[in-house]
Amino acid sequence: MAGFETVIQLAVINQLKANAELVALAGIYDSVPKTTVYPYVIIGDDFGVDDSTDDFIRRETISTIHSWSRDRGKEETKLIQGYLDEILNRTELTMVGYSNTLIHIQSSDSFLEADGKTRHGIVNFKLITKRI
């Protein structure tokens, strides 16, 4: 059986790729190909903490999703972050061997990178996942 982080990452990617509007706006990747054009979304790192009891195995995970844009303003980055919120916040993810009992945004930020051209958005989601 795959571990919590692997199952969560696959479920998040599948949920994002199922949204036609986000897919039309931005590429969605686990690893960014060299030929990638802006804007795009990448599934970042996870941080997990065991929250098990004697009765069940459960993990609390913070999952980070990054968005990158070369749009001159903030609108494109904030639009992508809005889609991430709409698609993932308080939703049920489909995961083989696991159930998702909670997912919600923990934090969201966007800023201009040091190159002065690239806007970077970061959204952190908190997930509580239980092995079935």
Helices and strands as residue ranges (DSSP letters): H 4-17, H 20-25, E 27-29, E 40-50, E 58-69, H 75-88, E 98-112, E 119-131
